[in-house]
């Protein structure tokens, strides 16, 4: 078949451009089909059909039209398109797996950053019972490891501290358990929690205003002290 090897009636750069189109279109088509299959959404059949149709609409003209002018060019483009499709079929799961691993790593990093902030708040809250003499006297059970709730709190603190600063997904659940253990220990020790919408600082300010309002006024120019209305 000598006509198969006749020179192509178009420049070499056009053949190169068609090869790029055929390879990219076929590879992208198979990649999207495999991606939709991995997602497993409800519209899988429609997605696969339209992805395949779009790829065929691009690859077919890029292969058939040059083949009409030079059969060897169409054969070459067809082989390249088929090779790209096969390579994309086997390569796509690895790409999707790496993308999922990076996405999971970002999610874990964000979760651990939020957990670290909560961890610091829990430790600051617990340190009051260790460093503040008033809290140590009022709630001695918070420093007594013989109490079951306090012992569970210490174990939860050690478990969270071991995972702190790493990339382990178990860090955030460990901080959740630490928060719950501290709440249980405080409840067992008789600690009365402050209302969430009325923090201690605001309560102290309100108490100061209340005392100042009802405190007796000092005598002025010999007049007796009067109470504020």
C-alpha positions, 0 to 999 in steps of 0.5 A: 500500500504505497499510498499509505506513506505518501507525504502529507499535504499539510505542514509538519507543525499542523500535524504536531498541533493535531497530535497535541489536540488528540492526546490531550482530548483523549486523556482528559476525557478518560480522566473525567470519566474515571473521576466521575466513577470514583465520585460515585454521584447519582448522575454517573451515567449522564456524566460518563456519556457527556464526557465521552461524547465531548472527547469523541467530538474533539478526537474524531475530527482531529484523526479522521480529517488528516486521515482523508488527506494522508492515511499514515497521519490519521493512523499516527494520530489514532495511535497517539490518542489511544495510547493517551487514553490507556495511559490516562486510564491507569494513571488517573487513580494515582492522581486522584489518590494524591489529590485526596491525600493532600485534601485530607492533610489540609483538613487535618491541619486546619482541624489540629490548628483549631484543636490547639487553640482549644487545648490552650484554653483548657490548660489555662482553665485547669491551671487555675486550680493548680496556681491560684491559691483560692481555687486550690482551697475551694476545690481541692478535688481538682488536684487530687488524683485519687478522685476518679474524675481527676484521674481521668482528666490527667490521663486525657491531658497526657493523651492530648499532649502526646499528639500535640503539634503533630499531624495526627488526625486523632489530636482533635478527638483527644482535645474533645475528650480532654474538654469533657474530662475537665467538665466532668472533674469540675462537676464532681468537685462542685465547681459552678460554671459561669453563665456563657452569656455573662463572663466572669469579667463582666460579672465582676464589673456589674458587681462593682457597679452595684456596690458603688450604686448602693454604697453610702455617699461621703459627708459633704460640708457637714451634711450627712451621707445619703444613699444613692437612689 
